[in-house]
Amino acid sequence: MRIAVAGGTGCVGRLVTDAVRAAGHEPAVLARSRGVDLVTGAGLDAALAGAERVIDVSNVSGGVAIGAARSTAFFEAATANLLRAGRQAGVAHHVVLSIVGSDRVGLGYYRGKRRQEALVAEGGVPFSVLRTTQFHEFAAQTLRRGPLVLVPRMLSRPVAAAEVADALVRLAVGTPAGLAPEFAGPEERQMVAMVRQLLRARGSRRPVLPVRLPGAVGEGLAGGALLPAGPGPRGRQNFDEWLAEHGTGRTGA
């Protein structure tokens, strides 16, 4: 089976591409470096030729720090183009990676993800949306150059990105599920504690400054709005295990 991976050269996309191959299928990577622009649609029709499934893990540069307008513009354009080209190519299942709690926390970035989910649900291609919690890798993504590390007060249930990649592929080759059960990690953790633990593992003494975001957003992040709301599949690897395997890289420390 030929499975197209939108955003297949990114952090998660590379793992999904590997998981597609490991499952015995043929990946088709959709990325600008491969001649495909999701926002304009350039190169997309040719890249989707023969694809039976699409897994969309594409993302806008800047991640969760960007505003609603930029997030929504990206996900509207990319999703509309993927759906149009998918219908033309005869794609039988369109799978999207989304975020647990994106419908409960008012971050601008999350507004774009909600719009993406809505477009897929209305797009005329059988679909599945897999909402997951933050990846273990998110702790490293909070690190920036400078004397201090600013970390939002956030209660999460972090999950290994590699396990999410495997779950997306299993979902894609199966029957479309609509909104699938939420996928989360095995244990609850405070993001501030995770970042401190990561810095210690990297031999860094940079101080970590917890930041409570204002208003309802900050209340939601700190109060567990990003935790799964019901039962669902759970990852096996906890943060300590992930850190022992991957956490000693010093980029950004």
Secondary structure, DSSP 4 states (H G I P E B T S, - for coil): -EEEEETTTSHHHHHHHHHHHHTT-EEEEESGGGT--TTT-TTHHHHTTT-SEEEE----TTGGGS-HHHHHHHHHHHHHHHHHHHHHHT-SEEEEEEETTTTTS--HHHHHHHHHHHHHHTSSS-EEEEEE--BTTHHHHT--SSS-EEEE--EE--B-HHHHHHHHHHHHHS---EEPPPBB-SS-EEHHHHHHHHHHHTT----EEEE--SHHHHHHHHHTTTS-SS---B-S--HHHHHHHHTT--TT-
